[in-house]
Structures are given as structure tokens and as C-alpha cells.
């Protein structure tokens, strides 16, 4: 009887370890993995395997496009715009956004002036 309890505990620990090691990242998202507190890799959409108990997902980042058709949506997504367009200075392939350096500077000045960021 004590042997059965040990086997049951072992099976439960193995199942928990497998559940912690398998990550399913939804489409339009990425997850940043830290290994013992230091950046290790970025998980793309789909099924990913990480080392349980050592790796942890530190950030979940959305990569979905946001339509900025009104001042209200710009204000609503101000923090994301600030991070993606102004601070990172990253452009999508082929400059899909067609944002110019002048517009980027205008956004930076807007955020520096205290634009509401949620």
C-alpha cells in the first residue's frame, strides 16, 4: 500500500512538471522567458517547451495591429504606442505603418509633454 502512494505522488509530480514546461502562445502574441531572472528567449505563437522550475514567462506581449482611427483610440493605446513607435524606434518590414521620422518626433514630444498613458 505505501508503494502505491509513492507511485501516485510521483505521477502527480511528473504531470505538474509537464504542465509547467509546455507553453501554448496564442497567435498575435509573444512571451518573454527568463531563466533564473535573466532574459533567455522569446516564445513565438504556437506550442513551446520551456524548462519547468528554472524558466518563467516574465512578460506577455501582444503583436496584434491596432487601428488608430480616432483620438480616443490613440489615448487608449498611448502607452503601447510610446513603447513600440517612439522608444524602440522599430519599424515593421517595409514600413507598413508609413510613419515618418517627423511623426515619430511629434509622438515623442506628445508623450514628453504628459500625454495620458494608460
JOSULUR-V565511 format. One record per residue. N is the residue number from 1. PSI is psi in degrees with one decimal (NA if undefined). Layout:
n=N psi=PSI
n=N psi=PSI
This chain:
n=1 psi=-44.2
n=2 psi=-28.0
n=3 psi=-35.8
n=4 psi=-37.2
n=5 psi=-42.9
n=6 psi=-41.9
n=7 psi=-42.3
n=8 psi=-42.5
n=9 psi=-42.8
n=10 psi=-42.9
n=11 psi=-41.8
n=12 psi=-43.6
n=13 psi=-40.9
n=14 psi=-44.1
n=15 psi=-41.6
n=16 psi=-40.8
n=17 psi=-42.0
n=18 psi=-42.3
n=19 psi=-36.3
n=20 psi=-24.4
n=21 psi=-18.5
n=22 psi=124.3
n=23 psi=128.7
n=24 psi=113.7
n=25 psi=124.5
n=26 psi=156.2
n=27 psi=140.0
n=28 psi=12.7
n=29 psi=160.1
n=30 psi=155.0
n=31 psi=134.4
n=32 psi=125.6
n=33 psi=132.8
n=34 psi=137.8
n=35 psi=111.9
n=36 psi=39.5
n=37 psi=-1.5
n=38 psi=143.5
n=39 psi=132.9
n=40 psi=-53.5
n=41 psi=171.2
n=42 psi=128.2
n=43 psi=130.8
n=44 psi=176.4
n=45 psi=143.7
n=46 psi=-163.2
n=47 psi=126.9
n=48 psi=151.3
n=49 psi=129.2
n=50 psi=166.6
n=51 psi=112.9
n=52 psi=150.5
n=53 psi=-17.4
n=54 psi=-45.7
n=55 psi=149.5
n=56 psi=148.9
n=57 psi=116.7
n=58 psi=-39.4
n=59 psi=145.4
n=60 psi=120.8
n=61 psi=132.8
n=62 psi=137.9
n=63 psi=13.4
n=64 psi=148.5
n=65 psi=143.3
n=66 psi=126.8
n=67 psi=119.4
n=68 psi=77.5
n=69 psi=-5.8
n=70 psi=163.7
n=71 psi=-30.3
n=72 psi=-43.8
n=73 psi=-32.5
n=74 psi=-44.3
n=75 psi=-39.1
n=76 psi=-36.5
n=77 psi=24.9
n=78 psi=-43.1
n=79 psi=-43.6
n=80 psi=-39.5
n=81 psi=-44.5
n=82 psi=-45.2
n=83 psi=-48.9
n=84 psi=-42.9
n=85 psi=-35.3
n=86 psi=-55.3
n=87 psi=-42.2
n=88 psi=-23.2
n=89 psi=28.0
n=90 psi=140.3
n=91 psi=139.6
n=92 psi=159.4
n=93 psi=129.6
n=94 psi=10.5
n=95 psi=58.3
n=96 psi=-36.2
n=97 psi=-21.0
n=98 psi=30.6
n=99 psi=133.2
n=100 psi=160.5
n=101 psi=-32.8
n=102 psi=-41.2
n=103 psi=-36.4
n=104 psi=-41.6
n=105 psi=-36.9
n=106 psi=-43.7
n=107 psi=-43.4
n=108 psi=-42.3
n=109 psi=-37.5
n=110 psi=-44.6
n=111 psi=-37.4
n=112 psi=-30.6
n=113 psi=-2.6
n=114 psi=33.9
n=115 psi=143.9
n=116 psi=121.5
n=117 psi=124.3
n=118 psi=NA
